[in-house]
Amino acid sequence: MIAVAMAATTMLVYVSGTNSVAVHFYYLPILYAGFTFGDLGALAATLVAALLCGPWVPASIEIVGEDTIRHQQQTADILVRGGVFLVMGFFASRVSSALHRRAMESGTLYEVSSTVAKSLRLNEVLGLITESAVSVIDARACSIRLLDADSGELRPGGSSGLSGAYWGKGKVTVQDSLLDQRVLAGEAVMIRNAQTDPLFQYPDAAHAEGLTSVLSLPLASKGNTLGVIRIYARRQRDFAKREVRLLRAFADAAAVAIENAQLYEDVRQNYFETVRALTIAIEARDSATYSHSERVTEIADQLAVEMGVGEHDREMLRFGCILHDIGRIGIDERPAVMGGATQEEMAFYQMHPLIGRSILQPVRFLEEIMPIVVHHHERWDGSGFPEGLVEEQTEFLPRLVGVVDTYERLVNPQETVSPMSPRDAMREILRGSGKTFDPEIVAAFARVMREEIGSIEGDEADDLADPAEETAGDADAGECSAEDLQAMSLTDLMDEIAGGADDSVDPPDASTDLAEE
């Protein structure tokens, strides 16, 4: 398009002269080139246009009788025209660059605002804000620190472009940081060189990280100071007013995200405490179940951490554990758990997961925990209830709760006629690995309980250890007979089952399991 416009304009100028209006048509391809391709495009188009209407093109053409007189251009005209072409091209380039920058800034702010509106995961939002600030302002790094009002410490909230070593440089406290005292008072503070300025609390760390100029702004919402946001430059520089305004917009977005997350956390915590109080009230009617759900919740959360379960799924796990036995309300489960139940009583008892689902179905917030409530009694070999699911037909979190729930019942004197010691209960769980329980979960459970059970075995070694333990410790649990497993010491058995699975598998995707339900 540019070439066609240049050729057409050149033909018009050649037959009418550079003093004619036709020469102004060169502005169109020059402006287009500058707008589309930037400074290099503007420079190239300017040079081409200047050459095409150079000295060999007449300034004007005069026809006198039968003679055609071509008047040559003046050197000054050529130079002035070339300079005007260049100015117009660079002007278009600068306008294009400014519009592109504004569009990128607007798009980035929209993306951040949209994420803030949609997401309640504070770490995700703050991470996006810092990454966006680095990209738009073309900075070295960006960080957000959140104020702990009780201790006065500014804790890391999110960052982009900073190393772990820099984050580990030490605490940042309002009391010790003159910079943050000014920032939290509402001032935007600019430091030209953080490596030498006494305002900066850790100049040596700034030098090691290669940070120079720093701009710090407060995070505030509705009169409450929430923290600070900093942008770090690669070299010494003064931040433009436009950049200060832009960083302030990011600070406002971060403040909204923090406030939303705090509100959500308050609502979530109140909801959880309400559910917890309801469960305790239900369990209090019977000493056999009192506080059982809380003990299962505590251990299951430790196991989830060990297996790398994400924060959202851990939250659903906690709700699921608290409510996993809510279907037992109104059921006399004592014959089933204590022994001596008739076939009809056992069948009715095995209905309690489905009763729990019917109780919770009206609460949409709890839809994600339904698999835990319904399937925590399923077993790896299909011997569980209510549906007799086999292996991974049962979702991951219900399988996890099933292991913890069984262990807690085995050691609870209220749940069984002959309660076991933690040592014997753990051995029972290990025996079920790959049979009634998911072996991967049992391996992780062994790692979680290793220290606690190991201390118990150590204290009781003289009374509890079998003489065969001394020679059975090196056996491979996967190839041992039932007699070998019985003879092996508990800590050795836990090591055999848990040790080989420490790093062999990735954390299960509980979210997918729950979503499929």
Backbone torsions as a table, in degrees:
resi	resn	phi	psi	omega
1	MET	NA	-43.5	179.3
2	ILE	-63.8	-42.7	-178.7
3	ALA	-63.7	-42.3	179.4
4	VAL	-63.1	-43.9	179.9
5	ALA	-63.6	-40.4	178.7
6	MET	-63.9	-43.9	-178.4
7	ALA	-64.9	-43.8	-179.2
8	ALA	-64.8	-41.8	180.0
9	THR	-65.4	-40.5	179.8
10	THR	-61.5	-40.8	178.2
11	MET	-61.9	-42.2	-180.0
12	LEU	-65.5	-42.3	-178.1
13	VAL	-67.7	-37.1	-177.1
14	TYR	-64.9	-33.4	-177.8
15	VAL	-93.4	-10.3	-178.3
16	SER	-121.4	-14.9	179.0
17	GLY	93.7	157.1	-178.0
18	THR	-74.0	-14.4	177.4
19	ASN	-81.9	-5.4	-179.7
20	SER	-83.3	169.0	179.5
21	VAL	-67.5	-18.3	-177.1
22	ALA	-60.5	-30.1	-177.3
23	VAL	-62.1	-25.6	-179.0
24	HIS	-70.9	-14.7	177.6
25	PHE	-67.9	-17.5	175.8
26	TYR	-62.2	-25.1	-178.7
27	TYR	-61.0	-32.7	-175.1
28	LEU	-63.6	-54.1	178.1
29	PRO	-66.3	-31.0	178.6
30	ILE	-66.8	-45.4	178.6
31	LEU	-63.3	-41.5	-179.5
32	TYR	-64.2	-43.4	-179.9
33	ALA	-63.5	-43.1	178.7
34	GLY	-65.4	-39.9	-178.2
35	PHE	-69.2	-37.0	-174.8
36	THR	-88.1	-41.2	-171.9
37	PHE	-112.7	4.6	175.6
38	GLY	78.5	-156.9	-174.8
39	ASP	-61.6	-41.4	-179.1
40	LEU	-65.1	-39.8	177.1
41	GLY	-63.8	-42.0	179.2
42	ALA	-64.1	-43.1	-179.6
43	LEU	-64.1	-44.3	-179.5
44	ALA	-63.9	-44.8	-179.9
45	ALA	-64.2	-37.2	178.7
46	THR	-63.9	-45.1	-179.7
47	LEU	-63.9	-41.6	179.5
48	VAL	-63.9	-45.2	-179.3
49	ALA	-64.0	-40.8	-179.9
50	ALA	-64.2	-37.1	179.1
51	LEU	-71.4	-39.6	-177.4
52	LEU	-65.9	-30.2	177.3
53	CYS	-114.8	42.9	-179.1
54	GLY	-77.2	-159.8	-174.2
55	PRO	-60.4	-26.4	-178.7
56	TRP	-76.3	-7.5	175.8
57	VAL	-96.9	129.1	-177.5
58	PRO	-67.6	151.9	175.8
59	ALA	-70.9	-40.3	177.7
60	SER	-154.5	160.9	179.2
61	ILE	-122.4	127.0	-178.4
62	GLU	-122.0	131.2	179.1
63	ILE	-105.9	117.1	179.1
64	VAL	-118.3	105.5	-177.0
65	GLY	63.4	-122.1	178.2
66	GLU	-94.8	-0.4	-178.3
67	ASP	-96.5	142.8	175.2
68	THR	-111.4	118.0	-177.0
69	ILE	-106.2	123.3	178.9
70	ARG	-103.8	119.2	-179.9
71	HIS	-91.6	127.7	-178.6
72	GLN	-73.7	152.4	179.4
73	GLN	-76.8	152.0	171.7
74	GLN	-83.1	145.2	179.1
75	THR	-57.0	-40.3	179.9
76	ALA	-61.5	-38.1	178.8
77	ASP	-62.8	-42.5	179.7
78	ILE	-62.1	-45.6	-178.2
79	LEU	-65.4	-44.7	-179.6
80	VAL	-63.0	-44.3	-178.8
81	ARG	-62.8	-42.9	177.8
82	GLY	-61.6	-40.0	177.9
83	GLY	-64.2	-40.7	177.6
84	VAL	-63.7	-42.6	176.7
85	PHE	-56.1	-45.4	-177.1
86	LEU	-65.6	-43.0	179.3
87	VAL	-61.1	-44.5	-179.6
88	MET	-63.1	-40.3	179.3
89	GLY	-65.0	-46.7	179.0
90	PHE	-65.8	-34.7	176.7
91	PHE	-61.3	-46.5	178.1
92	ALA	-62.3	-38.6	179.1
93	SER	-63.6	-43.9	-179.1
94	ARG	-66.5	-41.2	178.0
95	VAL	-62.0	-44.1	178.8
96	SER	-60.7	-44.2	-179.6
97	SER	-62.9	-42.6	179.7
98	ALA	-64.6	-42.9	179.4
99	LEU	-65.2	-40.9	178.9
100	HIS	-63.5	-42.7	179.5
101	ARG	-63.7	-44.4	179.4
102	ARG	-63.6	-40.5	179.4
103	ALA	-63.5	-41.5	179.1
104	MET	-65.5	-42.7	178.4
105	GLU	-62.0	-45.2	-179.5
106	SER	-64.1	-42.5	179.0
107	GLY	-63.9	-40.2	179.3
108	THR	-66.3	-44.9	178.4
109	LEU	-63.0	-37.4	177.2
110	TYR	-64.2	-43.2	179.2
111	GLU	-61.9	-43.1	179.2
112	VAL	-64.8	-45.5	-179.7
113	SER	-62.4	-39.1	178.6
114	SER	-64.9	-41.5	178.8
115	THR	-65.6	-41.6	178.5
116	VAL	-60.1	-40.3	-177.9
117	ALA	-71.0	-31.5	-173.7
118	LYS	-94.2	-31.7	-171.3
119	SER	-108.1	141.1	175.3
120	LEU	-110.3	10.8	178.3
121	ARG	-90.0	103.8	-171.2
122	LEU	-61.4	-43.4	-178.1
123	ASN	-60.8	-40.4	179.7
124	GLU	-64.3	-44.5	-177.4
125	VAL	-68.0	-46.4	-179.0
126	LEU	-64.8	-35.3	176.1
127	GLY	-63.3	-42.7	178.0
128	LEU	-63.9	-40.8	-178.9
129	ILE	-62.8	-46.1	-178.8
130	THR	-66.9	-39.8	177.5
131	GLU	-63.5	-42.2	-179.4
132	SER	-65.7	-39.6	179.5
133	ALA	-63.0	-42.8	178.4
134	VAL	-62.1	-42.0	-177.3
135	SER	-68.6	-46.9	-173.9
136	VAL	-73.7	-41.0	-177.6
137	ILE	-86.3	-8.3	-178.5
138	ASP	57.5	55.1	-176.5
139	ALA	-106.1	174.1	178.1
140	ARG	-77.7	-40.1	-177.4
141	ALA	-165.1	168.8	176.7
142	CYS	-147.4	144.6	178.5
143	SER	-141.4	153.2	174.4
144	ILE	-127.0	129.2	176.6
145	ARG	-119.8	137.6	-177.2
146	LEU	-104.1	136.4	-175.8
147	LEU	-82.1	126.4	169.5
148	ASP	-91.8	106.0	-172.6
149	ALA	-63.2	-29.6	-177.1
150	ASP	-74.0	-45.6	-176.1
151	SER	-95.4	-16.3	-175.9
152	GLY	76.3	11.9	-179.7
153	GLU	-90.2	142.5	174.4
154	LEU	-98.1	103.4	-174.0
155	ARG	-88.4	146.8	178.0
156	PRO	-59.1	131.6	178.5
157	GLY	-115.6	-36.1	179.2
158	GLY	-173.8	152.8	-179.4
159	SER	-158.1	162.1	173.8
160	SER	-146.7	129.0	177.3
161	GLY	89.1	4.1	-179.8
162	LEU	-110.3	141.4	-178.1
163	SER	-81.0	163.1	176.3
164	GLY	-63.2	-33.6	179.1
165	ALA	-63.3	-38.7	179.6
166	TYR	-67.7	-40.6	178.7
167	TRP	-65.1	-27.8	-179.1
168	GLY	-88.4	14.4	-174.9
169	LYS	-68.3	-22.2	-178.3
170	GLY	142.3	173.6	-179.1
171	LYS	-71.6	148.1	172.0
172	VAL	-112.6	112.0	-178.2
173	THR	-117.6	147.1	-179.8
174	VAL	-61.9	-37.3	-177.7
175	GLN	-62.1	-36.6	-175.0
176	ASP	-97.3	-6.6	-175.9
177	SER	-112.2	106.1	177.4
178	LEU	-63.8	-34.0	179.0
179	LEU	-60.4	-50.0	-175.2
180	ASP	-73.2	-24.3	173.8
181	GLN	-62.3	-42.1	178.2
182	ARG	-71.1	-40.9	-178.6
183	VAL	-64.6	-45.6	-178.3
184	LEU	-69.5	-15.6	173.4
185	ALA	-80.5	-2.1	175.6
186	GLY	107.1	8.1	-175.2
187	GLU	-98.6	141.6	170.9
188	ALA	-88.3	115.5	-172.9
189	VAL	-110.4	128.7	179.4
190	MET	-113.4	128.7	177.7
191	ILE	-116.4	123.7	-178.2
192	ARG	-73.1	-36.3	-179.3
193	ASN	-142.0	102.0	-178.1
194	ALA	-69.4	-15.6	-178.5
195	GLN	-77.9	-17.0	-178.2
196	THR	-126.9	-16.9	-175.8
197	ASP	-74.9	126.4	-178.8
198	PRO	-65.8	-15.6	177.3
199	LEU	-66.0	-31.3	-175.8
200	PHE	-81.1	130.2	-170.8
201	GLN	-72.2	-31.3	-175.7
202	TYR	-127.2	73.2	-178.6
203	PRO	-64.9	-34.3	179.5
204	ASP	-65.3	-40.4	178.2
205	ALA	-65.8	-37.1	177.3
206	ALA	-63.6	-40.1	178.6
207	HIS	-64.7	-44.6	-179.4
208	ALA	-64.6	-32.6	-178.4
209	GLU	-85.6	-12.8	-178.7
210	GLY	78.7	33.4	-179.6
211	LEU	-99.4	139.3	179.1
212	THR	-121.0	-95.4	-177.2
213	SER	-73.6	141.2	-177.0
214	VAL	-134.9	134.4	174.2
215	LEU	-116.6	125.1	-178.0
216	SER	-120.9	134.2	177.9
217	LEU	-130.9	153.1	179.3
218	PRO	-80.1	151.0	168.5
219	LEU	-101.9	117.1	-176.2
220	ALA	-142.0	147.4	177.7
221	SER	-148.4	125.5	177.7
222	LYS	53.9	39.9	177.5
223	GLY	82.8	-3.6	179.8
224	ASN	-99.7	129.5	177.7
225	THR	-85.7	123.7	-173.4
226	LEU	-107.3	-21.5	-178.2
227	GLY	162.0	-158.0	-179.5
228	VAL	-137.1	153.5	172.3
229	ILE	-122.6	136.1	-179.0
230	ARG	-125.5	145.2	172.1
231	ILE	-121.8	132.8	-174.7
232	TYR	-113.6	133.4	179.8
233	ALA	-96.9	157.0	178.1
234	ARG	-73.2	-28.4	-176.0
235	ARG	-141.2	171.7	178.1
236	GLN	-66.6	132.5	-177.7
237	ARG	-165.3	163.7	170.8
238	ASP	-103.1	131.2	179.0
239	PHE	-77.7	132.6	-179.1
240	ALA	-71.4	158.7	178.4
241	LYS	-58.6	-36.7	177.8
242	ARG	-60.2	-41.4	-179.9
243	GLU	-68.8	-36.2	177.0
244	VAL	-64.4	-44.1	178.7
245	ARG	-62.8	-40.2	-179.0
246	LEU	-66.2	-44.4	178.9
247	LEU	-64.7	-33.6	176.9
248	ARG	-64.5	-36.3	177.1
249	ALA	-64.3	-40.9	176.1
250	PHE	-64.8	-38.1	178.1
251	ALA	-62.7	-41.6	178.5
252	ASP	-63.3	-41.5	178.6
253	ALA	-63.7	-41.1	178.7
254	ALA	-64.4	-39.8	179.8
255	ALA	-63.2	-41.2	177.5
256	VAL	-63.5	-42.3	179.8
257	ALA	-62.4	-42.9	179.7
258	ILE	-63.5	-44.4	-179.5
259	GLU	-64.3	-43.3	177.8
260	ASN	-61.1	-43.2	-179.7
261	ALA	-63.9	-39.9	178.9
262	GLN	-66.0	-40.8	177.8
263	LEU	-63.8	-43.6	179.2
264	TYR	-63.4	-42.0	179.9
265	GLU	-62.0	-39.7	177.9
266	ASP	-63.5	-46.0	179.3
267	VAL	-63.2	-46.7	-179.5
268	ARG	-60.7	-43.2	-180.0
269	GLN	-65.6	-41.1	177.7
270	ASN	-63.6	-39.4	178.8
271	TYR	-63.5	-46.2	-178.7
272	PHE	-62.1	-43.6	-179.3
273	GLU	-65.6	-34.8	176.6
274	THR	-65.0	-46.5	177.8
275	VAL	-62.1	-41.8	-179.9
276	ARG	-62.4	-43.4	179.5
277	ALA	-64.0	-39.7	178.1
278	LEU	-62.3	-44.2	-179.3
279	THR	-64.4	-42.4	178.9
280	ILE	-61.9	-40.6	179.3
281	ALA	-63.1	-39.8	179.0
282	ILE	-67.9	-44.1	-177.5
283	GLU	-70.9	-26.2	-176.7
284	ALA	-66.3	-16.9	-180.0
285	ARG	-69.0	-17.8	-175.2
286	ASP	-141.5	121.5	-178.4
287	SER	-63.5	-18.9	-179.4
288	ALA	-69.4	-25.1	-177.3
289	THR	-114.9	-5.1	-173.5
290	TYR	-61.0	126.9	178.5
291	SER	63.7	8.8	176.4
292	HIS	-59.6	-44.8	-177.1
293	SER	-64.7	-35.4	179.3
294	GLU	-67.8	-38.4	178.7
295	ARG	-67.8	-39.9	177.2
296	VAL	-63.7	-40.7	-179.7
297	THR	-61.5	-44.8	-177.5
298	GLU	-62.8	-47.9	-177.5
299	ILE	-70.6	-40.2	-178.8
300	ALA	-62.9	-36.6	179.1
301	ASP	-66.6	-39.3	176.0
302	GLN	-61.8	-41.6	-180.0
303	LEU	-66.9	-38.2	178.4
304	ALA	-63.1	-40.4	176.9
305	VAL	-62.1	-43.9	179.5
306	GLU	-59.5	-34.7	-176.2
307	MET	-93.0	5.9	174.9
308	GLY	75.3	26.5	179.1
309	VAL	-70.6	138.4	-179.0
310	GLY	-68.1	165.1	-174.3
311	GLU	-63.2	-41.6	-179.4
312	HIS	-62.7	-44.9	180.0
313	ASP	-68.5	-31.7	174.9
314	ARG	-65.3	-38.1	177.8
315	GLU	-63.6	-44.7	177.5
316	MET	-63.5	-36.3	178.0
317	LEU	-62.2	-43.0	-179.6
318	ARG	-63.1	-43.8	176.5
319	PHE	-62.3	-43.2	-178.4
320	GLY	-63.9	-40.2	179.4
321	CYS	-66.1	-42.1	179.8
322	ILE	-60.4	-35.5	-173.3
323	LEU	-106.4	6.9	-170.3
324	HIS	-63.6	-27.1	-178.5
325	ASP	-110.5	22.2	-177.6
326	ILE	-64.8	-22.5	178.6
327	GLY	-69.4	-9.3	179.5
328	ARG	-80.5	-5.5	177.9
329	ILE	-63.9	131.0	179.9
330	GLY	84.1	-0.4	-179.7
331	ILE	-109.5	133.9	173.9
332	ASP	-87.6	93.3	-174.8
333	GLU	-89.4	-1.0	-174.7
334	ARG	-59.2	-43.7	178.2
335	PRO	-60.6	-35.3	-178.0
336	ALA	-71.3	-41.6	-176.2
337	VAL	-87.4	-24.4	-179.5
338	MET	-96.5	-10.3	-179.6
339	GLY	100.3	158.0	176.6
340	GLY	86.9	12.8	-178.7
341	ALA	-77.9	143.8	174.4
342	THR	-74.9	169.7	179.2
343	GLN	-61.4	-38.8	179.2
344	GLU	-67.6	-41.5	179.1
345	GLU	-64.7	-38.8	179.4
346	MET	-68.4	-40.1	178.6
347	ALA	-63.2	-39.8	179.1
348	PHE	-67.6	-39.4	178.0
349	TYR	-62.2	-39.3	-178.5
350	GLN	-72.3	-4.9	175.1
351	MET	-85.0	-9.1	-170.8
352	HIS	-63.6	-29.9	174.3
353	PRO	-63.6	-37.3	179.0
354	LEU	-72.1	-34.1	175.3
355	ILE	-64.7	-39.8	177.4
356	GLY	-61.3	-41.6	178.3
357	ARG	-61.7	-42.7	-179.1
358	SER	-66.0	-31.2	178.5
359	ILE	-69.7	-40.8	-172.7
360	LEU	-90.4	-13.6	-175.7
361	GLN	-54.5	-38.3	-179.6
362	PRO	-65.6	-16.6	-177.0
363	VAL	-93.5	101.5	-174.5
364	ARG	-63.2	-32.3	-179.0
365	PHE	-59.4	-27.4	-174.4
366	LEU	-97.3	11.7	-179.2
367	GLU	-59.0	-38.0	-175.8
368	GLU	-68.1	-21.6	-177.0
369	ILE	-93.5	-0.9	-178.1
370	MET	-55.9	-41.7	178.2
371	PRO	-57.2	-35.7	179.0
372	ILE	-66.7	-45.8	-178.2
373	VAL	-63.6	-41.2	-172.8
374	VAL	-83.3	-35.8	-166.8
375	HIS	-113.9	11.7	-177.2
376	HIS	-72.2	-10.0	175.8
377	HIS	-101.0	3.7	174.1
378	GLU	-71.1	155.8	-177.4
379	ARG	-128.7	155.1	-173.8
380	TRP	-57.2	-35.0	-177.7
381	ASP	-94.3	7.3	178.4
382	GLY	85.7	7.2	-177.1
383	SER	-86.0	1.0	-177.0
384	GLY	-87.4	-169.1	179.9
385	PHE	-142.1	161.8	12.4
386	PRO	-91.3	-10.4	-172.9
387	GLU	-112.2	-6.5	179.8
388	GLY	65.4	38.7	-179.4
389	LEU	-69.6	150.5	-176.1
390	VAL	-114.0	134.2	173.6
391	GLU	47.8	-123.3	-172.3
392	GLU	-81.1	8.1	168.8
393	GLN	-64.7	-27.2	173.6
394	THR	-87.5	137.2	-178.6
395	GLU	-64.3	163.0	-173.9
396	PHE	-63.4	-51.3	-175.7
397	LEU	-62.3	-41.5	174.7
398	PRO	-61.1	-36.0	176.7
399	ARG	-63.3	-40.0	178.5
400	LEU	-63.5	-47.1	-179.7
401	VAL	-63.5	-35.0	179.7
402	GLY	-59.9	-39.6	178.3
403	VAL	-65.5	-49.2	-177.4
404	VAL	-66.7	-40.9	-179.6
405	ASP	-61.6	-42.5	179.2
406	THR	-64.1	-45.2	179.5
407	TYR	-59.9	-45.4	-176.9
408	GLU	-64.9	-35.5	178.6
409	ARG	-69.7	-36.1	-179.0
410	LEU	-65.3	-32.7	-177.1
411	VAL	-95.7	-7.4	-175.6
412	ASN	-86.2	115.0	-178.6
413	PRO	-64.3	-17.2	179.9
414	GLN	-85.9	-13.9	-172.1
415	GLU	-100.0	-14.3	-175.1
416	THR	-147.2	155.6	-179.6
417	VAL	-66.1	-39.3	-177.6
418	SER	-123.0	83.2	-179.6
419	PRO	-63.4	146.1	-179.5
420	MET	-97.7	159.1	169.6
421	SER	-73.3	158.0	176.1
422	PRO	-53.2	-34.7	-179.7
423	ARG	-63.4	-48.5	-178.8
424	ASP	-71.8	-34.9	178.5
425	ALA	-64.7	-39.0	179.3
426	MET	-66.2	-39.1	177.7
427	ARG	-62.1	-37.9	179.4
428	GLU	-64.8	-40.8	178.2
429	ILE	-64.4	-42.5	-179.3
430	LEU	-65.2	-35.0	176.6
431	ARG	-61.8	-30.9	-177.7
432	GLY	-83.8	-0.6	-179.1
433	SER	-61.8	124.3	-179.5
434	GLY	80.0	-4.3	178.2
435	LYS	-112.0	-74.6	178.6
436	THR	-94.7	-18.8	-176.3
437	PHE	-125.6	152.4	175.9
438	ASP	-60.7	119.7	-176.9
439	PRO	-62.0	-32.9	178.8
440	GLU	-64.7	-42.2	179.6
441	ILE	-69.2	-39.5	178.2
442	VAL	-62.7	-40.2	178.7
443	ALA	-61.1	-44.8	178.4
444	ALA	-66.0	-38.2	178.9
445	PHE	-63.5	-37.5	177.0
446	ALA	-63.6	-39.0	178.8
447	ARG	-65.8	-39.6	179.9
448	VAL	-65.5	-41.2	-173.3
449	MET	-92.5	-2.9	-173.1
450	ARG	-56.0	-47.8	-176.0
451	GLU	-66.8	-45.6	-178.2
452	GLU	-64.5	-48.9	-179.1
453	ILE	-68.3	-36.6	179.5
454	GLY	-61.6	-39.3	178.7
455	SER	-67.2	-36.7	178.2
456	ILE	-65.8	-44.5	-179.8
457	GLU	-65.0	-38.3	179.9
458	GLY	-62.8	-40.4	-179.7
459	ASP	-68.4	-29.4	-173.6
460	GLU	-111.4	17.9	-171.6
461	ALA	-59.1	-41.0	-175.7
462	ASP	-64.4	-34.8	-175.5
463	ASP	-89.5	-28.8	-168.1
464	LEU	-105.8	-25.4	-173.0
465	ALA	-72.3	138.5	175.4
466	ASP	-82.7	144.5	179.1
467	PRO	-57.7	-29.2	-178.6
468	ALA	-71.6	-9.4	-176.3
469	GLU	-61.9	-33.8	-173.3
470	GLU	-63.4	-32.1	-175.8
471	THR	-101.7	-9.8	-176.0
472	ALA	-94.9	-5.2	-171.3
473	GLY	-64.4	-26.7	-176.0
474	ASP	-93.4	4.6	-177.6
475	ALA	-70.1	155.1	176.0
476	ASP	-87.3	116.1	-175.1
477	ALA	-61.0	-29.6	-178.7
478	GLY	-69.6	-18.1	-177.3
479	GLU	-114.4	2.0	-176.1
480	CYS	-76.2	149.5	170.8
481	SER	-79.5	173.7	178.0
482	ALA	-61.3	-36.6	179.4
483	GLU	-67.3	-37.6	178.2
484	ASP	-63.5	-43.5	179.9
485	LEU	-61.7	-40.2	-179.2
486	GLN	-66.7	-36.1	-176.8
487	ALA	-77.6	-28.3	-176.0
488	MET	-65.5	141.6	176.4
489	SER	-63.6	152.2	-175.3
490	LEU	-62.7	-45.0	-178.6
491	THR	-64.3	-37.9	176.6
492	ASP	-64.6	-41.7	179.6
493	LEU	-63.0	-41.7	178.0
494	MET	-64.4	-40.1	178.8
495	ASP	-63.7	-41.1	-178.6
496	GLU	-63.9	-42.9	-176.5
497	ILE	-77.9	-41.6	-174.7
498	ALA	-84.6	-32.5	-171.6
499	GLY	-61.7	-42.7	-177.2
500	GLY	-72.5	-12.7	-177.2
501	ALA	-106.0	6.5	-175.5
502	ASP	-56.8	-47.1	-174.2
503	ASP	-125.4	17.6	-171.3
504	SER	-89.0	-16.4	-175.9
505	VAL	-132.5	154.1	174.2
506	ASP	-83.0	156.9	177.4
507	PRO	-57.8	135.6	179.3
508	PRO	-63.4	151.3	178.0
509	ASP	-91.5	87.7	-178.3
510	ALA	-67.9	-30.2	-178.0
511	SER	-60.9	-41.0	-179.1
512	THR	-65.2	-43.0	179.0
513	ASP	-59.7	-45.2	-178.1
514	LEU	-67.1	-39.7	-178.6
515	ALA	-64.7	-37.1	-179.0
516	GLU	-65.3	-32.2	178.5
517	GLU	-62.1	NA	NA
